[in-house]
Amino acid sequence: MGVHHLLEPAPPARESARPIASLQVAYSTVRSQTESLTKTLETEDFVVSSMPDVSPTKWHLAHTSWFFETFVLAPHAASYRAIDPKYAFLFNSYYVQAGERHCRAQRGLVTRPTVSEVFAYRAHVDDAMRALLREMDDDPAHPARSLIELGLHHEQQHQELLLTDIKHVFWINPMRPRFAARSCESARGTPAIAWETHDEGLRTIGHGDDAFSFDNERPLHRVFVERFRLASRLVTNGEYLEFVEDGGYRRPDLWLSNGWATVQQARWTSPLYWERTPEGWTEFTLAGVNPLHADEPVCHVSFYEADAFARWAGHRLPTEAEWEVVAANRPVEGTFVDARHYHPRPASPGAMAQLYGDAWQWTSSPYVAYPGFVPARGAIGEYNGKFMCDQWVLRGASCATPQSHARPTYRNFFPSDTRWQFTGIRLADRA
């Protein structure tokens, strides 16, 4: 497939301690989880792209298969044969060294291969992957191991993108269809924000053990953190609504220059998916249109909006180091996609809630390399490093993230105006 020479000397920089048997289970589990997320969709839903950032569901299903085909099967399974060589062009995303790519903004125009042919493509790749995994039983040092684990976490990222993308697709549809019913739960009030204070000092952040991480989480390194305090929960819809009704979107003094220009150009007046109706505010969710629930975390806000709200509230956004210092020894608990709720839940009472799950939390840290960061060689090295420009770090995961994919050192990143992801706000301050 033309990429062997790019990859053979350059697997990800770490050997996983995961046994091959559990890797087989993990592969089957992750691949089936992706397909299970499409069970409520009709064929027509699979093919639509509603804006350049949104890819069709069909493309996510194919691209995650292309990843295993290109980076695992092509260099490590000598008998593997691709179904169609054109798939390499159609389903590459941004790996320039892996070959030419179809225009991202035109993915929704590609009606062929059909949805059924894409599922057949996934089955073809799965059959070859299972055969390779069986062959690897007697070789715990097989060089494909770390590539397969990377591919599984890559697919979990696309599980989240599949949900956020179909939400935007359904949002632009005047029918406002429902992806799935929300799980029932009793309403609860929101606990008041408490503040947890941490002293100044040298702290160690980043990933340093043998468990999986992306390359941008490494290496382990020290940072000096000033004395700070972090809010005990995420900002709610009700709190953000106060900002909206206080003229937050009409006050240039609250906004960064580029943020204010974006507000004016895009005519933002509230978070994405909010609408003001004669009966009150509503919010579009994966369960359709619902009344805006004041106790739920605000989400689908950009970095610009998060920063402006923090300024209005008299606080600021945390740095990623501050967030990790607080989260490092806390359990990875929260509302994840595993719950099939597909929306952030109100905070439970507690000293520090919603660190994980519910909504990704914007930080004030630009997405740049850690000291000593070295990307992998070859096309795999394009996974994270080349995006370290004009983006901001988010922490914590969201209600669309698989729980097994979340960890304290995970560094998500998006540009300043991103709103279609489940992005929310946690406040911080000098203590």
Secondary structure, 3 states (H helix, E strand, C coil): CCCHHHHCCCCCCCCCCCCHHHHHHHHHHHHHHHHHCCCCCCHHHHHCCCCCCCCCHHHHHHHHHHHHHHHHHHHHCCCCCCCCCCHHHHHCCCCHHHCCCCCHHHHHHCCCCCHHHHHHHHHHHHHHHHHHHHHHHHCCCCCHHHHHHHHHHHHHHHHHHHHHHHHHHHHHCCCCCCCCCCCCCCCCCCCCCCEEEECCEEEEECCCCCCCCCHHHCCCEEEEECCEEEECCCCEHHHHHHHHHCCHHHCHHHCCHHHHHHHHHHCCCCCCCEEEECCEEEEEECCEEEECCCCCECCCCCHHHHHHHHHHCCCECCCHHHHHHHHCCCCCCCCCHHHCCCCCCCCCCCCCCCCCCCCEEEEEEECCCCCCCCCCCCHHHHCCHHHCCCCEEEECCCCCCCHHHCCCCCCEEECCCCCCCCEECCCEEEC
